[in-house]
Amino acid sequence: MRDWRSLFIVLCLFSLLLPSVAFAEVKTIEAEGSYTMGDGLEESYAVAEQRARADALRKASHRAGIFVESISEVKDSTLTRDEVNIISSTVLEVKEEHLSKEVVAGQALRYRCHVVALVDTSAVMGQLRRSREDLAAAVARNKALEAETARMNAEIEDLKAQYAQAKDDVERASIRAKARLNEESFSAGEWIRKGNILSDRGASRQAIECYQKALELAPRSAMAYFCMGFAYGDLEDYDRAMNCYRQALSLGLDYSGVHAQMGGLYLRQQDYGLALQEYNRAIAEIKDNASLYALRGYCHELLHDYGEALDDYEEALRLNPGQKVAKDGMARIAWLME
């Protein structure tokens, strides 16, 4: 009799698991990228392959974004386009990639990369549980990297055009030197991209190894230091994180994302005055970020500047009516003033 009861309990428990198993879904994504090298400018075959692969992954990530959006709608989670891009690139698991090349226009060489990747609903659901502040920080980091990648892609095309019009060997040698630096920066950027994905998956130590590889290729990469600061912050190694952000600033990456992250580090260490200064710098550059206003308001609240805090919370809620830090802060201040 006892055995039958045990079996009944096991069957009941198994039935409870069925809905989650039924909900699980794995989506296959395929995409093809390409890159054409040539036009007389000597380029690295290995970097040309990297460029083709990066193009394929970008397209695969965009296609995965459609799947991510459909899951977020089921979960009733409203995402911005930038947040969708972050999540889709993080959950994309490449299972196969096929490289090929062909001669075009008689001398140029076109590389193609076909990737087959998978997206698991469970991975997407895990990413949807991240806080909006965490996603906002990842978006800032990703947008900075995308801007740098776009700059490098435009630069190499411009260098090809310059090389075709070069008047002598001296000018051609100068252009080739610039192209090599571009390739080193691009390869470093791909290591940074890998690190960012690992960081978003919670593998901060492995991410730091990727950023260090990027710095071996491009020792003055402000972007590598900036992204490494995120990873050290996740590990609560605040001194190294702050040093990375300062290095990024010293190398010319003086923009709102760096100051916002430094503000976050000071906030975690309860240095609200310095946190406030960094949020002021960030907001001076970007005035439509609800999270920045909410966090600055939180600093004002902790410093007992309730009027300033309310102003920031109200602005945050104007920009994003669902901003949780601001809503909670408004409620606390209202309670204190009763």
N, C-alpha and C positions, 0 to 999 in steps of 0.2 A: 504493500500500500504506500509506504514511504517513497519507494522508487518512482511510482506513478506521479506522486505529488511533485517530486523533484523534476521529473520530466516536464510536467505541466508548467512549472515555474520557468524552466529554461525556454520552453516554447513561447511563453508570454513575453519574456525578455527579448527573444529573437524577433517577435512580431513588432515590438516597440522600435527596433532598429530599422525595420524595413522602410519607413518613410524617408529616412536620411539617406539610405542606400539608393532608393529609387530617385531621389533628388539629384544625387551625384551625377555629373555629366562631364565628359571630356570632349572638348571641341578641337578638331584638327584644323590648323591654319597653314596655308601654303602661300608663299610669295617669292617673287624673283626680283633681284636687284642687279644693277649693272654699273660698270665704270669703264670708260674708254681712255686709254693712255696712248700717247703718241704725239703727233704734231711736232715731231723733232726733239721735244724736250725729254731728256733721259729721266725715267722714273723707276722706282723700285717695283718689281713684279709683286713682291709680298705685300706692299702697301696698296697696290692696285686691287689685289684680292680683298684686302681689308675694306676698301672703299665699296666694292661690290657687295660684300657681306653686310656692311652697315646699311646700305640702301635696302637690301632684302629684309633685314630685321626691322627697319623703320616701317616698311610697308606691312610686314606681318603684325607689328604692334598696332598699327592703325586698324587693321582688320579685326584683331583681337578686341579692340576698343568697342566694337559693335556688340560683341558677346558680353563684355563687362557691363555696358550700359543696360542690356536686357536683364542681367541679374540684379543690378542696382535698382531697377524699376520694380522688380518683384519684391525686393527688400525695402522698397519705399525710401531709397536713399538718393537724394539729389546731388549729383556730382557735376562739377565744372568740366569743361573739355580738357583743361590741363590736368585735373585729378584723374580723369579717365586714362589719359596718356601715361601717367605715372603708374597706375595700377596695371594697365595692360602690358607695359614693358616689364614690370616686376614679375608677373605670373606666367609670362611666356617661357615655355621650356622647349628649347630646340632639340629635336631628336635626330634629324638628318640634315645634312647640307651637301650640295653637289656643286662643285666649281667647274666651269668650262671657259674656254676662250676661243676667239675667232678673229681673223684678220679682216678689217673693214677699210674701205677706201684705199686699198693697196698697201698701206703701211701702218695704220693705227691698229691697236690691239684692244679688243673689247672683252672684258671679263664679265661673266655672268655667275650669279650665285642663286641657287634655288634652295630654299629652306622649307623644311616640314617641322612645324612646331605644335605643341599641345597646350591647351589652357584647361585647367581643372576648376570646376565650380568651387571646390573646397578652398583652393588657393585664393580665388577671387573673394569669397566670403571672409577669409582671414584678413585680406587687405581692406575690405569694407569696414572692418571693426577698428581700423586705425582712427585716431582722433583727427579732427579737421585741422588742428594746429600742426600736427605731425605731417599731414598731407600737404599743408600750405608750405611748410619748410622744404619738403621734398620737391614740390613744384618749383620753388625759387631756385633750388640747386639745379634742377633739370633744365629750366629755361635758360639759365646762364650757360650751361654746357651746350645746349642746342644753338644758342647764339654764337658761341665760339666755333662750333662745328660748321655752321653756315658761313662764317667768316673765312674759315680755312678752305672750304669748298669753292667759294667765290675767288679766293686768292689763287688757288692752283689753276683755275681756268684762265684767270687774268695773266698768270705767268706763262701759260702755254701761248696765249695770244702775243705776249711781249717777245717770247722766244722766236716765234715765226717772223717777227718784224725786226729782230736784232740785226745791227749793222756790222758787228765784228765779233771776234772770238772773246775779247775782253767783256763785252756786254753779255754774251751768251754764258760765259763762266759765272758772272755775277747772278744771272737769272737761275742757273743750275744750283748755285749755293742757296738761294732763297727757296727753291723747290725742295731741297733736302731738309731745310729747317721746317718747311711746311709738313713734309712727310713725318718727321719726328714728332711734331706737335699732333698730327692726326693719330699716329699710333699711340701716343700718350693719352689722347682723348678716348680711344677705345678701351684702354685699361681703366680710365676713370669711369666710363660707362659701365663696365663690368663691376667695378667697385660699388657704384651706386645701386645696381640691382641687388648685389649681396647685402649692402647696407639696408635696403628696404625690406629684405627678407629676414633681417635680424642677425645676419652673419657679419658683425662689425669687424672682428679681427681679420677675417679673410678679406674684407673690403679694404682694410688698411694695407694689406700686402699688395693689393692691386694699385692703390694710390702710390705706394712706394716704387712699384715698377714703372708707373707713369713718370715719376720724378727722376728715375734713372735715365729715361729717354729725353725728358725735358725738365731739367733741374729748376728752371724759373717758371714753372707752370703754376700760376696763381690758382687756377681752377682745381688742381690736384690738392693743394693745401686747403682750399676752402672745403672741398668734399671730405677730406680727411678729418677736418674739424668736426663735422657731423658725427663721424664714426667714433671718434674719441669721446665726444659728448654723450653718445649712447652708452659708452662703457663707463661713464661718470669719471673719466680722467680729464677733469676740467682744465688743469694746467696745460696739458698737451693740446687740448682742443683750442684753448685761447691762443696759444703760441701759433697754431696753424692759421687761425683767422688773422692774427697780426701779420704773419708772413704773406698771406693773400693780399692784405691791404698794402703792404710794403712793395709788393710786386705789381700793384696797379689795379687790383680788383676792388676798387672803392665804390661799392654800390650798396643798395638797401639790404640785400640778402645777408651780407657779411655783418652789418650792424645789427640786424634783427637777431642773428644767431648769437652774437656776443651779448646782446641784451638778455637772451634766454639763459645763457651761462651765468651771468651775474644774478639773474633772478633765482636760479636754482641754488646759488650760494648765498642767497638772502642779502645781497648787496644791492638794495633797491635803488639807491641814488645813482650808481653807475649804470644799472639796467635802464633807468629812466633816460639817461643821457644817450645811450645807444638806440633806444626806441625813438627818441627825438630825431636822431640823425637818419634813421630808416624812414620815418614818416615824412621828413623833409624832402625825400627823393620820390616816395610813392605814397600818394594821398588817398588811395581807394582800397586799401587792404584792411578789412574789418578786424582781422586777428591782431594786427599791429596796434590798432586803437584800443582793442580790448586788453591787450597785455600792458600797454602803457597805462591804461586806466587802473589795472590791477596794481601796478607799482604805486600810483598816486594813492590808491586806497590803503595800501600797506604803510605808506608814509603819512596817513591820516589827512591827506589833501582831498577831502570828499567832494568838494565842488569840481575840482579838476577831474577827479575820477568819473563823476557823473557825466561830465561833458564828453569824455572819451567813450564811455559806455554807450551813450546816446548816439554818438557818431558811428560806433561799431554796429549798433542795431539798425541804424539807417541804411548802412551799406549791406548788412546781412541780418535780417530780422530773427534768424535762428541762432545767432552767435551765442554759444552757451556761456563762455566766460563773462561776457557782458551782461547777459540775463541774470546769471547768478550774482554778479557784483551789484547790479541794480537792486536786487532783492535784499542783499545783506545791508546795503546802505539805507534802504527804506526801513528796515527793521531797526537799525541803530538810531534812526531819527524819529522813531515813534515816541 
